[in-house]
Structure formats: C-alpha cells, structure tokens
Amino acid sequence: MILKGIDAPRALGIFASAAMAMALGTAPALAQSEWKPTKPVEFVGAAGPGGGTDIFARAVQLAIQNNHLIDQPILVANKGGGSGAETFVYVKAAEGDGHKLAFGTSNLYTLPMVAKVAFKHTDFMPVAAMVFDEFVLWTKGDSPYTDYKSYTAAAKEANGTFKMAGALSKDTDQTLTRLIEKDTGAKFIYLPFKSGGEASVQLTGGHVQSHVNNPSESVGHWKAGQLKALCVFSKERMAPGPKVTETQSWHDIPTCKEQGAGIESYQMPRTVALPPGTPQAAVDFWADVLKKVTETPEWKDYLTKTAQTGRFIAGSELKTFIEEDEKRTRKVYEEEGWLVN
C-alpha cells in the first residue's frame, strides 16, 4: 500500500496507536460477551424443601448437569423464611454476582406488596419464567366429596370451620382461597406453611380439609391414594399422558369450570432472577442456558411428571409480563386489604 501525504514512520505510529486503541476498546466488550461461571453456582429457592420451588430448582440443576451446559457445579439451597423473603434478601446482597440465582414464583413481585421487606422486584435482574403452575383443589383420599360444588357446599354449611392449608401467607395459595370464597360464599380458615409439601402432609394427616397445591407438590400422596384431586383451575384439562394413579392421569382431572366454578383459570409463573447490578452478559448467559434446559429430555420429563404448562419467556417479554401481572395482583390485594404502606 502506498501512503501519500504522510511519511512512513509516522504512518506506522498512527496505525500502531489505532490498533492498540481498538484492542483496548474491544477487549472489555469481548470479555463481557463471553461471561460464564468461574466458581460454583448457587440456586436459592424461595420456599421450604420439598415444595414446588425446590422441585423446580432441582429439575433445572439436573438438566444442566446431565447435559453439561455449564462447567461449574450447582448447589441447590432453600431459604423459605419470611414467606420466601429470606431468599430475595440473600440474593440481593450478592450484588453483581452472576453465580447466585433466586428461584421463586410470582412472589418475586407480589411479596413486597404485602410485607415490609428489604427488597422490591425492580432490584433484581429477571432472567426467565420457565413454567406456569396449575392449581388443583385437593381433599383427603377418603373424603366424601367428589367435585368442586359438593366440597364448597359442605364448606359453606360448616360456617367457616373448614381449614385450607397453603404454602406461605398472602401469596398465590391464599389468594386462590379468597377467590373460592368469593365464588361460593364458603369461608375457610387459611393455614400457611413453609411449602406445598408441608401443606400436603397436613392434609394427608387429616389436620385440614383441603389445599390447592400444584400437581408436583402432591403427586406422591395422590399416587398413594392419600389425596383426591377434585378439579384443576384451568381453562382446559391438563395434557394427556400416562396414568399417575391406578385409574387417573392428570388429563382425567376435570376443570373446576366444568364443575360449575366461576373461576375460569388461575396459574402461577416460576421465575429465575439474578442480583442487582449483574452484568447484562451474565443475564444473557443464564437466559440462554435456561432456554437450552427447556429442550432437554430431563425438562420434558419434569413437565410430564408435574403436569405444569411449559412456557419460556425472557428479556423484554418477561419484563412486560411482570409489570402487567404485578398490576393485576395489586388490584386483588388492594381489595383484600393486604397492601402494606
């Protein structure tokens, strides 16, 4: 190449300076775009052991490890104290650390509405919603109730003495309980526990009359005949599949709407979020990993076993969903008088 109007030594100096500037300018960007975990990763569940959140986190862990989607080990821990607030406070404190992920539900953005906690959902970097839980009305296996109408009629006649167990307080289970009360005129004593697993144990022991657990939280007791599934709060029956009990698959459970309920549908997202200040490259990395998880045999098996609705949303779509669902939920909480100042 012939350079005109500039001497060769000076030209070489200019090109060397430009090359160094380019290297300095692009190196950080390149490093950021190639973010990946450099130490063990912690999945922190915002509920107690054995519940749907714990099962969700462990299903993701299994799919990642079996398919070698990252090079670091993953530890699953549960911090269900304060209705899950302990998890979010813990992860929030790990500002900028892409190695700690909060596994929760809509409690990521609903909990700050009803409790004075040291976080708000906008503190976090949302990564993905991976699945939406269905809610089933469960009674004890030997109970005389056969459907939504017969059970809620009995609860109404009992004059507020029937007990409804649930995971956490002023969360999805209690919200659905209030919607059932509004729909039927029945009144329940709502008893919150740390997880759906604990609520299921209370029902099998006969200490409460019902709960509205997600399928995954009660499938073992259902298989054993200790629980009875009356109906699912969904527009459509759950997907066809193999028998779970000797006589029923998830698809065999009628919708509550079929049985005369005025509640057409009620679902809950399961969410994953990173601490505040986490680099966008880390958010993108985890969104990509979690998307790959949904394509694994382990994840498909998880959806089949738990009878959940697989739906992956991330990025701007997730932020929009959270904003809209937060507004809808806030309206219900305001009507119940649950909002904190």
Disulfide bonds with the S-S distance in Angstrom:
Cys231-Cys256 2.10
